[in-house]
């Protein structure tokens, strides 16, 4: 059961929108390796606005994700690709429907 989540908002620099999309598309392989991350989504709201939503069973799992490869890759590329630092908000999951 997922109880914890993260919601990240990313605003791409002008001209770097497709680079952000590629970074997020490539991060899916890393998310699949995290057995403690049962739900992970990267979405594009408009040309330059992206969101990542992921969910976890515990605060500890959420922190492992924040300390992991996806967050490290995002933070390493942020100055180059993003118009502003990513906004990353922890949140509690009030309800979820997941496969399985």
C-alpha positions in Angstrom: 0.0 0.0 0.0 1.4 3.4 -1.0 1.1 6.1 1.7 3.8 8.6 0.8 4.6 10.4 -2.5 6.7 13.1 -4.1 5.4 15.6 -6.7 8.1 17.4 -8.7 7.5 20.3 -11.1 10.1 21.0 -13.7 10.2 24.0 -16.0 12.5 23.6 -19.0 14.7 26.4 -20.3 13.6 27.7 -23.7 15.1 25.4 -26.3 15.8 22.6 -23.9 12.2 21.2 -23.7 13.0 18.0 -25.7 16.2 17.4 -23.6 14.1 17.4 -20.4 11.6 15.0 -22.1 14.5 12.7 -23.0 15.9 12.9 -19.5 12.6 11.8 -18.0 11.9 9.2 -20.6 15.4 7.7 -19.9 14.7 7.8 -16.1 12.0 5.2 -16.5 14.6 2.4 -16.7 16.0 3.6 -13.3 12.6 3.8 -11.7 11.9 0.2 -12.8 15.0 -0.9 -10.8 13.6 0.6 -7.6 11.5 -2.1 -6.0 10.6 0.3 -3.3 9.0 2.7 -5.8 5.8 0.9 -6.9 4.4 4.0 -8.8 6.4 6.4 -10.9 5.1 8.8 -13.5 6.7 11.5 -15.7 4.3 13.7 -17.5 4.3 16.7 -19.7 1.7 19.4 -19.0 2.6 21.7 -21.8 5.7 22.4 -24.0 8.0 23.4 -21.1 6.3 22.1 -17.9 6.9 18.6 -16.7 5.9 16.7 -13.5 7.2 13.6 -11.8 4.9 11.8 -9.4 6.0 8.8 -7.5 4.6 6.9 -4.6 6.1 4.8 -1.7 5.0 2.7 1.2 7.1 4.5 3.8 9.0 7.7 4.5 12.2 5.6 4.4 11.4 4.4 0.9 10.7 8.0 -0.2 14.0 9.0 1.2 15.8 6.2 -0.6 14.4 7.4 -3.8 15.5 11.0 -3.1 19.0 9.7 -2.4 19.0 7.5 -5.6 20.1 7.7 -9.2 17.0 9.5 -10.6 17.3 12.4 -8.2 21.0 12.6 -8.7 20.7 12.7 -12.5 18.0 15.4 -12.3 20.0 17.6 -9.9 23.1 17.2 -12.1 21.3 18.3 -15.2 19.0 20.9 -13.6 21.3 24.0 -14.1 21.7 23.1 -17.7 18.1 22.2 -18.6 15.8 23.9 -16.2 14.7 27.5 -16.1 14.5 27.3 -12.3 15.3 24.7 -9.6 12.9 21.8 -9.5 10.1 22.1 -7.1 9.9 18.9 -5.1 7.1 18.4 -2.6 6.5 15.5 -0.3 2.9 14.5 0.0 0.7 11.9 1.7 -1.3 9.6 -0.5 -5.0 9.7 0.4 -6.1 7.1 -2.1 -4.6 5.0 -4.8 -5.6 2.5 -7.5 -2.6 0.5 -8.7 -2.5 -2.7 -10.8 -2.1 -6.0 -8.9 
